[in-house]
Amino acid sequence: MANIAISNLRPAGADLFDGSESFMNDLTDSELDITKGGFTPAFVLGFAAGVAAGVAISYLLK
């Protein structure tokens, strides 16, 4: 059986973040500090409320 070696794997678009023309170089330290991602408590509560409403509606329509 043939062996295939794959090296230098990079996610699509990774080249946008490296190099001298990257927009990341234009961000200040304070802008980088406020950049966040992920789930916030408000998002989690809203998602849970939506799921609960969906379950309740599907239960009532049975």
Secondary structure as the mmCIF struct_conf table of DSSP 4:
data_model
#
loop_
_struct_conf.conf_type_id
_struct_conf.id
_struct_conf.beg_label_comp_id
_struct_conf.beg_label_asym_id
_struct_conf.beg_label_seq_id
_struct_conf.end_label_comp_id
_struct_conf.end_label_asym_id
_struct_conf.end_label_seq_id
TURN_TY1_P TURN_TY1_P1 ALA A 12 GLY A 13
HELX_RH_3T_P HELX_RH_3T_P1 ALA A 14 LEU A 16
BEND BEND1 PHE A 17 GLY A 19
TURN_TY1_P TURN_TY1_P2 SER A 20 GLU A 21
HELX_RH_3T_P HELX_RH_3T_P2 PHE A 23 ASP A 26
HELX_RH_AL_P HELX_RH_AL_P1 ASP A 29 ILE A 34
BEND BEND2 GLY A 38 GLY A 38
HELX_RH_AL_P HELX_RH_AL_P2 PRO A 41 LEU A 60
TURN_TY1_P TURN_TY1_P3 LEU A 61 LEU A 61
#
